[in-house]
Amino acid sequence: MKASIKQISEITGFSPATISNALNHKKGVNQKTAERIFQVAKEIGYISENKITKIKLVIYKRNGLIIDDSPFFPILLKGVENECRVSGYEMVICNVDRNDPDYEEQVKLLAEHIKEAEAIVVGAASGMSAAAGYRHYYERDKDFVEYLGDFEKKYGYHNSFDGFYYRYRTSEERWAFIARNLCMILDARTGQPYYDLSEILKDKNYYILTTNQDTQFSRIFSEEKISAIQGDWRYFQCSSRCHDGLYDSVETLHKLNDAIDSDLRVPTDMIPSCPKCGAEMEPWVRSWTFLEGKKYREEHSKLNAFLQKNIHKKILFLELGVGRMTPMFIQEPFWNLTYAYPDAFYITINPKDALLPEKLKNKGLAIREDIAKVLADTKKFSGGKM
């Protein structure tokens, strides 16, 4: 059996996060703890004697960048290399990128926790869509320019989020944007990170909680294993919420998109209206008119049923791409559940906003890397290809 951090944890009693920090010489691990971890790691063959005696050298400028263009740099390295050789050490020069040992260690930890978990709850937000290449929600990316460039010229906004909340003068203008934007989203290809996640979760007991409304998850995963708690672009609701009903939107949206004229308007008689009260319809997504009715409650009920069924199991809360705009829907509940559940562990993956509370330092791991890369590498590692 291949030696792993999990084995070291079982022998020493220290958390995987503490072990990873010790093996990578990070601050915050006391000397006795580090010595014990290295001793066990050597005994079970996780690291060799040579690996223990390696040292890392990273030279920084004041701004934290590696000095790679200074004429003094090669001279310094030569001197350090000579001293290391005399002292019997092997010198390893590392640049701080996503292929450093720390990153590989994190991927191993992630793969191990997924393998050993008896239940997995995935919480995914807009960062997952961004990792799949869809950044038009908050950025002026190629998709925004291609599909919404003419709206940008007319109205001046530079991403689809601002376009959705722009105060249009007429309903005809607003529905032209809605139709074009949603057709772009609903017709987009399925992103590779979703396929990689599906492969990683294969044969596992899992559930997916998402604030994304782009339907990327539902193309690959069963609807019974997904809770879209912030709505779904595939549905309309009454804007006045006169009744608890949702209606398919896809066909109507494509007809509207085809009918947009040169002034970026749709015909008045094509604007969808409520069959009960006659008010305009509204996409069923989180907004000031969002309908928290039967469908909304069903999404929460499915998630709660999964949590109740697996509360006493070894459960992994895997957070993907939750930012600072809406941490209350996924991130904060994940923190509370991890803290409360005795056998829970929390892993967050986010290049910018991977946060790990102090109280979860022994029950969690923050991977501050690109989600697409982490999932692809985890899939490779799980298949024995890394």
Contacts in CASP RR format, 6 or more apart in sequence:
PFRMAT RR
TARGET T0000
AUTHOR 0000-0000-0000
METHOD contacts of the structure
MODEL  1
MKASIKQISEITGFSPATISNALNHKKGVNQKTAERIFQVAKEIGYISEN
KITKIKLVIYKRNGLIIDDSPFFPILLKGVENECRVSGYEMVICNVDRND
PDYEEQVKLLAEHIKEAEAIVVGAASGMSAAAGYRHYYERDKDFVEYLGD
FEKKYGYHNSFDGFYYRYRTSEERWAFIARNLCMILDARTGQPYYDLSEI
LKDKNYYILTTNQDTQFSRIFSEEKISAIQGDWRYFQCSSRCHDGLYDSV
ETLHKLNDAIDSDLRVPTDMIPSCPKCGAEMEPWVRSWTFLEGKKYREEH
SKLNAFLQKNIHKKILFLELGVGRMTPMFIQEPFWNLTYAYPDAFYITIN
PKDALLPEKLKNKGLAIREDIAKVLADTKKFSGGKM
3 41 0 8 1.000
3 44 0 8 1.000
3 45 0 8 1.000
3 46 0 8 1.000
4 46 0 8 1.000
4 108 0 8 1.000
4 112 0 8 1.000
5 16 0 8 1.000
5 19 0 8 1.000
5 20 0 8 1.000
5 23 0 8 1.000
5 46 0 8 1.000
5 105 0 8 1.000
5 108 0 8 1.000
5 109 0 8 1.000
5 112 0 8 1.000
6 16 0 8 1.000
6 112 0 8 1.000
6 116 0 8 1.000
7 44 0 8 1.000
7 46 0 8 1.000
8 14 0 8 1.000
8 19 0 8 1.000
8 37 0 8 1.000
8 40 0 8 1.000
8 41 0 8 1.000
8 44 0 8 1.000
8 46 0 8 1.000
9 15 0 8 1.000
9 16 0 8 1.000
9 19 0 8 1.000
11 40 0 8 1.000
11 44 0 8 1.000
12 19 0 8 1.000
12 36 0 8 1.000
12 37 0 8 1.000
12 40 0 8 1.000
14 22 0 8 1.000
14 33 0 8 1.000
14 36 0 8 1.000
14 37 0 8 1.000
15 361 0 8 1.000
15 362 0 8 1.000
15 363 0 8 1.000
15 364 0 8 1.000
16 109 0 8 1.000
16 112 0 8 1.000
16 113 0 8 1.000
16 365 0 8 1.000
17 109 0 8 1.000
17 361 0 8 1.000
17 362 0 8 1.000
17 364 0 8 1.000
17 365 0 8 1.000
18 29 0 8 1.000
18 33 0 8 1.000
18 37 0 8 1.000
18 362 0 8 1.000
19 37 0 8 1.000
19 41 0 8 1.000
20 102 0 8 1.000
20 105 0 8 1.000
20 106 0 8 1.000
20 109 0 8 1.000
20 365 0 8 1.000
21 28 0 8 1.000
21 29 0 8 1.000
22 29 0 8 1.000
22 33 0 8 1.000
22 34 0 8 1.000
22 37 0 8 1.000
22 38 0 8 1.000
23 37 0 8 1.000
23 38 0 8 1.000
23 41 0 8 1.000
23 47 0 8 1.000
23 105 0 8 1.000
24 101 0 8 1.000
24 102 0 8 1.000
24 105 0 8 1.000
25 56 0 8 1.000
29 37 0 8 1.000
38 47 0 8 1.000
38 52 0 8 1.000
40 46 0 8 1.000
41 47 0 8 1.000
42 48 0 8 1.000
42 49 0 8 1.000
42 52 0 8 1.000
50 90 0 8 1.000
53 88 0 8 1.000
53 89 0 8 1.000
53 90 0 8 1.000
54 89 0 8 1.000
54 90 0 8 1.000
54 91 0 8 1.000
54 92 0 8 1.000
55 84 0 8 1.000
55 89 0 8 1.000
55 90 0 8 1.000
55 91 0 8 1.000
55 92 0 8 1.000
56 92 0 8 1.000
56 93 0 8 1.000
56 94 0 8 1.000
57 77 0 8 1.000
57 80 0 8 1.000
57 91 0 8 1.000
57 92 0 8 1.000
57 93 0 8 1.000
57 94 0 8 1.000
58 66 0 8 1.000
58 93 0 8 1.000
58 94 0 8 1.000
58 95 0 8 1.000
58 96 0 8 1.000
59 66 0 8 1.000
59 67 0 8 1.000
59 73 0 8 1.000
59 76 0 8 1.000
60 66 0 8 1.000
60 67 0 8 1.000
61 67 0 8 1.000
66 95 0 8 1.000
66 96 0 8 1.000
67 73 0 8 1.000
68 95 0 8 1.000
77 93 0 8 1.000
80 91 0 8 1.000
81 91 0 8 1.000
84 90 0 8 1.000
84 91 0 8 1.000
94 100 0 8 1.000
94 101 0 8 1.000
98 369 0 8 1.000
98 370 0 8 1.000
98 373 0 8 1.000
103 369 0 8 1.000
104 386 0 8 1.000
106 365 0 8 1.000
106 367 0 8 1.000
106 369 0 8 1.000
106 374 0 8 1.000
107 374 0 8 1.000
107 377 0 8 1.000
107 378 0 8 1.000
107 381 0 8 1.000
107 386 0 8 1.000
108 381 0 8 1.000
109 347 0 8 1.000
109 365 0 8 1.000
110 347 0 8 1.000
110 349 0 8 1.000
110 365 0 8 1.000
110 367 0 8 1.000
110 374 0 8 1.000
110 378 0 8 1.000
111 378 0 8 1.000
111 381 0 8 1.000
111 382 0 8 1.000
113 316 0 8 1.000
113 345 0 8 1.000
113 347 0 8 1.000
113 365 0 8 1.000
114 120 0 8 1.000
114 200 0 8 1.000
114 201 0 8 1.000
114 204 0 8 1.000
114 316 0 8 1.000
114 318 0 8 1.000
114 378 0 8 1.000
114 382 0 8 1.000
115 382 0 8 1.000
116 314 0 8 1.000
117 204 0 8 1.000
117 314 0 8 1.000
117 315 0 8 1.000
117 316 0 8 1.000
117 345 0 8 1.000
118 205 0 8 1.000
118 310 0 8 1.000
118 313 0 8 1.000
118 314 0 8 1.000
118 315 0 8 1.000
119 205 0 8 1.000
119 206 0 8 1.000
119 207 0 8 1.000
119 306 0 8 1.000
119 310 0 8 1.000
119 313 0 8 1.000
119 314 0 8 1.000
119 315 0 8 1.000
119 316 0 8 1.000
120 201 0 8 1.000
120 204 0 8 1.000
120 205 0 8 1.000
120 206 0 8 1.000
120 207 0 8 1.000
120 315 0 8 1.000
120 316 0 8 1.000
120 318 0 8 1.000
121 206 0 8 1.000
121 207 0 8 1.000
121 208 0 8 1.000
121 209 0 8 1.000
121 303 0 8 1.000
121 306 0 8 1.000
121 307 0 8 1.000
121 315 0 8 1.000
121 316 0 8 1.000
121 317 0 8 1.000
121 318 0 8 1.000
121 334 0 8 1.000
122 197 0 8 1.000
122 201 0 8 1.000
122 206 0 8 1.000
122 207 0 8 1.000
122 208 0 8 1.000
122 209 0 8 1.000
122 210 0 8 1.000
122 318 0 8 1.000
122 319 0 8 1.000
122 320 0 8 1.000
123 208 0 8 1.000
123 209 0 8 1.000
123 210 0 8 1.000
123 317 0 8 1.000
123 318 0 8 1.000
123 319 0 8 1.000
123 320 0 8 1.000
123 322 0 8 1.000
123 330 0 8 1.000
123 334 0 8 1.000
124 208 0 8 1.000
124 209 0 8 1.000
124 210 0 8 1.000
124 211 0 8 1.000
124 212 0 8 1.000
124 217 0 8 1.000
124 319 0 8 1.000
124 320 0 8 1.000
124 321 0 8 1.000
124 322 0 8 1.000
124 330 0 8 1.000
125 210 0 8 1.000
125 211 0 8 1.000
125 212 0 8 1.000
125 320 0 8 1.000
125 321 0 8 1.000
125 322 0 8 1.000
125 323 0 8 1.000
125 326 0 8 1.000
125 329 0 8 1.000
125 330 0 8 1.000
126 137 0 8 1.000
126 138 0 8 1.000
126 211 0 8 1.000
126 212 0 8 1.000
126 321 0 8 1.000
126 323 0 8 1.000
126 325 0 8 1.000
127 320 0 8 1.000
127 321 0 8 1.000
127 322 0 8 1.000
127 323 0 8 1.000
127 350 0 8 1.000
127 371 0 8 1.000
128 193 0 8 1.000
128 194 0 8 1.000
128 210 0 8 1.000
128 212 0 8 1.000
128 216 0 8 1.000
128 320 0 8 1.000
128 321 0 8 1.000
128 371 0 8 1.000
129 137 0 8 1.000
129 212 0 8 1.000
129 214 0 8 1.000
129 216 0 8 1.000
130 137 0 8 1.000
130 138 0 8 1.000
130 321 0 8 1.000
130 371 0 8 1.000
131 193 0 8 1.000
131 320 0 8 1.000
131 321 0 8 1.000
131 370 0 8 1.000
131 371 0 8 1.000
131 372 0 8 1.000
131 375 0 8 1.000
132 190 0 8 1.000
132 191 0 8 1.000
132 192 0 8 1.000
132 193 0 8 1.000
132 194 0 8 1.000
132 216 0 8 1.000
132 372 0 8 1.000
133 141 0 8 1.000
133 191 0 8 1.000
133 372 0 8 1.000
134 141 0 8 1.000
134 143 0 8 1.000
134 185 0 8 1.000
134 188 0 8 1.000
134 191 0 8 1.000
134 214 0 8 1.000
135 141 0 8 1.000
135 143 0 8 1.000
136 143 0 8 1.000
136 144 0 8 1.000
136 147 0 8 1.000
136 148 0 8 1.000
136 159 0 8 1.000
136 160 0 8 1.000
136 184 0 8 1.000
137 159 0 8 1.000
137 160 0 8 1.000
137 161 0 8 1.000
138 159 0 8 1.000
138 161 0 8 1.000
139 158 0 8 1.000
139 159 0 8 1.000
140 152 0 8 1.000
140 158 0 8 1.000
140 159 0 8 1.000
143 184 0 8 1.000
143 188 0 8 1.000
144 152 0 8 1.000
144 158 0 8 1.000
144 159 0 8 1.000
144 160 0 8 1.000
145 152 0 8 1.000
147 180 0 8 1.000
147 181 0 8 1.000
147 183 0 8 1.000
147 184 0 8 1.000
148 160 0 8 1.000
148 163 0 8 1.000
148 177 0 8 1.000
148 180 0 8 1.000
148 181 0 8 1.000
148 184 0 8 1.000
150 264 0 8 1.000
151 157 0 8 1.000
151 163 0 8 1.000
151 176 0 8 1.000
151 177 0 8 1.000
151 180 0 8 1.000
151 264 0 8 1.000
152 158 0 8 1.000
154 264 0 8 1.000
155 163 0 8 1.000
155 166 0 8 1.000
155 168 0 8 1.000
157 163 0 8 1.000
157 166 0 8 1.000
160 181 0 8 1.000
160 184 0 8 1.000
163 177 0 8 1.000
163 181 0 8 1.000
164 177 0 8 1.000
164 178 0 8 1.000
164 181 0 8 1.000
166 174 0 8 1.000
166 177 0 8 1.000
168 174 0 8 1.000
168 177 0 8 1.000
170 265 0 8 1.000
171 268 0 8 1.000
171 271 0 8 1.000
171 280 0 8 1.000
172 265 0 8 1.000
172 266 0 8 1.000
172 267 0 8 1.000
172 268 0 8 1.000
172 271 0 8 1.000
173 264 0 8 1.000
173 265 0 8 1.000
175 256 0 8 1.000
175 266 0 8 1.000
175 270 0 8 1.000
175 271 0 8 1.000
175 272 0 8 1.000
176 256 0 8 1.000
176 260 0 8 1.000
176 264 0 8 1.000
176 265 0 8 1.000
176 266 0 8 1.000
177 264 0 8 1.000
178 253 0 8 1.000
178 256 0 8 1.000
178 283 0 8 1.000
179 253 0 8 1.000
179 254 0 8 1.000
179 256 0 8 1.000
179 257 0 8 1.000
179 260 0 8 1.000
179 266 0 8 1.000
180 257 0 8 1.000
180 260 0 8 1.000
182 233 0 8 1.000
182 249 0 8 1.000
182 253 0 8 1.000
182 283 0 8 1.000
183 253 0 8 1.000
183 254 0 8 1.000
183 257 0 8 1.000
185 214 0 8 1.000
185 215 0 8 1.000
185 233 0 8 1.000
186 214 0 8 1.000
186 215 0 8 1.000
186 233 0 8 1.000
186 234 0 8 1.000
186 250 0 8 1.000
186 253 0 8 1.000
188 214 0 8 1.000
190 216 0 8 1.000
190 219 0 8 1.000
190 220 0 8 1.000
191 216 0 8 1.000
192 372 0 8 1.000
192 376 0 8 1.000
193 371 0 8 1.000
193 372 0 8 1.000
193 375 0 8 1.000
193 376 0 8 1.000
194 216 0 8 1.000
194 217 0 8 1.000
194 219 0 8 1.000
194 220 0 8 1.000
195 220 0 8 1.000
196 372 0 8 1.000
196 375 0 8 1.000
196 376 0 8 1.000
196 378 0 8 1.000
196 379 0 8 1.000
197 320 0 8 1.000
197 375 0 8 1.000
198 220 0 8 1.000
198 221 0 8 1.000
199 379 0 8 1.000
200 375 0 8 1.000
200 378 0 8 1.000
200 379 0 8 1.000
200 382 0 8 1.000
205 310 0 8 1.000
206 225 0 8 1.000
207 225 0 8 1.000
207 226 0 8 1.000
207 227 0 8 1.000
207 302 0 8 1.000
207 303 0 8 1.000
207 306 0 8 1.000
208 217 0 8 1.000
208 221 0 8 1.000
208 225 0 8 1.000
208 226 0 8 1.000
208 227 0 8 1.000
209 227 0 8 1.000
209 229 0 8 1.000
209 303 0 8 1.000
209 330 0 8 1.000
210 217 0 8 1.000
210 226 0 8 1.000
210 227 0 8 1.000
210 228 0 8 1.000
210 229 0 8 1.000
210 230 0 8 1.000
211 228 0 8 1.000
211 229 0 8 1.000
211 230 0 8 1.000
211 286 0 8 1.000
211 326 0 8 1.000
211 329 0 8 1.000
211 330 0 8 1.000
212 228 0 8 1.000
212 230 0 8 1.000
213 228 0 8 1.000
213 230 0 8 1.000
213 231 0 8 1.000
213 232 0 8 1.000
213 233 0 8 1.000
213 285 0 8 1.000
213 286 0 8 1.000
214 233 0 8 1.000
215 232 0 8 1.000
215 233 0 8 1.000
215 234 0 8 1.000
217 226 0 8 1.000
217 228 0 8 1.000
218 226 0 8 1.000
218 228 0 8 1.000
224 302 0 8 1.000
227 299 0 8 1.000
227 300 0 8 1.000
227 302 0 8 1.000
227 303 0 8 1.000
228 299 0 8 1.000
229 296 0 8 1.000
229 299 0 8 1.000
229 300 0 8 1.000
229 303 0 8 1.000
229 329 0 8 1.000
230 285 0 8 1.000
230 286 0 8 1.000
230 326 0 8 1.000
230 329 0 8 1.000
231 284 0 8 1.000
231 285 0 8 1.000
231 286 0 8 1.000
231 290 0 8 1.000
231 296 0 8 1.000
231 299 0 8 1.000
232 284 0 8 1.000
232 285 0 8 1.000
233 249 0 8 1.000
233 283 0 8 1.000
233 284 0 8 1.000
233 285 0 8 1.000
234 248 0 8 1.000
234 249 0 8 1.000
234 250 0 8 1.000
235 246 0 8 1.000
235 247 0 8 1.000
235 248 0 8 1.000
235 249 0 8 1.000
235 283 0 8 1.000
235 284 0 8 1.000
235 295 0 8 1.000
236 246 0 8 1.000
236 247 0 8 1.000
236 248 0 8 1.000
236 249 0 8 1.000
236 252 0 8 1.000
236 272 0 8 1.000
236 281 0 8 1.000
236 282 0 8 1.000
236 283 0 8 1.000
236 284 0 8 1.000
237 245 0 8 1.000
237 246 0 8 1.000
237 247 0 8 1.000
237 281 0 8 1.000
237 282 0 8 1.000
237 283 0 8 1.000
237 284 0 8 1.000
237 289 0 8 1.000
237 290 0 8 1.000
237 291 0 8 1.000
238 245 0 8 1.000
238 274 0 8 1.000
238 276 0 8 1.000
238 277 0 8 1.000
238 279 0 8 1.000
238 281 0 8 1.000
238 282 0 8 1.000
238 291 0 8 1.000
239 274 0 8 1.000
239 279 0 8 1.000
239 280 0 8 1.000
239 281 0 8 1.000
239 282 0 8 1.000
239 289 0 8 1.000
240 274 0 8 1.000
240 277 0 8 1.000
240 279 0 8 1.000
240 289 0 8 1.000
241 289 0 8 1.000
241 291 0 8 1.000
242 274 0 8 1.000
242 276 0 8 1.000
242 277 0 8 1.000
242 279 0 8 1.000
243 274 0 8 1.000
243 276 0 8 1.000
243 277 0 8 1.000
244 291 0 8 1.000
244 293 0 8 1.000
244 294 0 8 1.000
245 291 0 8 1.000
245 293 0 8 1.000
245 294 0 8 1.000
245 295 0 8 1.000
246 284 0 8 1.000
246 291 0 8 1.000
246 295 0 8 1.000
247 272 0 8 1.000
247 281 0 8 1.000
249 272 0 8 1.000
249 281 0 8 1.000
249 283 0 8 1.000
249 284 0 8 1.000
252 272 0 8 1.000
255 270 0 8 1.000
256 266 0 8 1.000
256 270 0 8 1.000
259 266 0 8 1.000
259 267 0 8 1.000
259 270 0 8 1.000
260 266 0 8 1.000
271 280 0 8 1.000
272 280 0 8 1.000
272 281 0 8 1.000
273 279 0 8 1.000
273 280 0 8 1.000
273 281 0 8 1.000
274 280 0 8 1.000
274 281 0 8 1.000
282 289 0 8 1.000
284 290 0 8 1.000
284 291 0 8 1.000
284 295 0 8 1.000
307 337 0 8 1.000
311 341 0 8 1.000
312 342 0 8 1.000
312 343 0 8 1.000
313 343 0 8 1.000
314 343 0 8 1.000
314 344 0 8 1.000
314 345 0 8 1.000
315 341 0 8 1.000
315 343 0 8 1.000
315 344 0 8 1.000
315 345 0 8 1.000
316 344 0 8 1.000
316 345 0 8 1.000
316 346 0 8 1.000
316 347 0 8 1.000
317 334 0 8 1.000
317 337 0 8 1.000
317 338 0 8 1.000
317 344 0 8 1.000
317 345 0 8 1.000
317 346 0 8 1.000
317 347 0 8 1.000
318 347 0 8 1.000
318 349 0 8 1.000
319 330 0 8 1.000
319 331 0 8 1.000
319 334 0 8 1.000
319 346 0 8 1.000
319 347 0 8 1.000
319 348 0 8 1.000
319 349 0 8 1.000
319 350 0 8 1.000
320 349 0 8 1.000
320 350 0 8 1.000
320 371 0 8 1.000
321 348 0 8 1.000
321 349 0 8 1.000
321 350 0 8 1.000
321 353 0 8 1.000
321 371 0 8 1.000
322 330 0 8 1.000
322 331 0 8 1.000
322 348 0 8 1.000
322 350 0 8 1.000
322 353 0 8 1.000
323 331 0 8 1.000
323 350 0 8 1.000
323 352 0 8 1.000
323 353 0 8 1.000
324 353 0 8 1.000
331 348 0 8 1.000
331 355 0 8 1.000
334 346 0 8 1.000
335 346 0 8 1.000
335 357 0 8 1.000
335 360 0 8 1.000
337 344 0 8 1.000
338 344 0 8 1.000
338 345 0 8 1.000
338 346 0 8 1.000
338 360 0 8 1.000
338 363 0 8 1.000
338 364 0 8 1.000
339 359 0 8 1.000
339 360 0 8 1.000
339 363 0 8 1.000
344 363 0 8 1.000
345 363 0 8 1.000
345 364 0 8 1.000
345 365 0 8 1.000
346 356 0 8 1.000
346 360 0 8 1.000
346 363 0 8 1.000
346 364 0 8 1.000
346 365 0 8 1.000
347 364 0 8 1.000
347 365 0 8 1.000
347 366 0 8 1.000
347 367 0 8 1.000
348 354 0 8 1.000
348 355 0 8 1.000
348 356 0 8 1.000
348 365 0 8 1.000
348 366 0 8 1.000
348 367 0 8 1.000
349 367 0 8 1.000
349 369 0 8 1.000
349 371 0 8 1.000
349 374 0 8 1.000
349 375 0 8 1.000
350 366 0 8 1.000
350 367 0 8 1.000
350 368 0 8 1.000
350 371 0 8 1.000
351 368 0 8 1.000
351 369 0 8 1.000
351 370 0 8 1.000
351 371 0 8 1.000
352 368 0 8 1.000
354 366 0 8 1.000
354 367 0 8 1.000
354 368 0 8 1.000
355 366 0 8 1.000
356 364 0 8 1.000
356 365 0 8 1.000
356 366 0 8 1.000
367 374 0 8 1.000
377 386 0 8 1.000
380 386 0 8 1.000
END
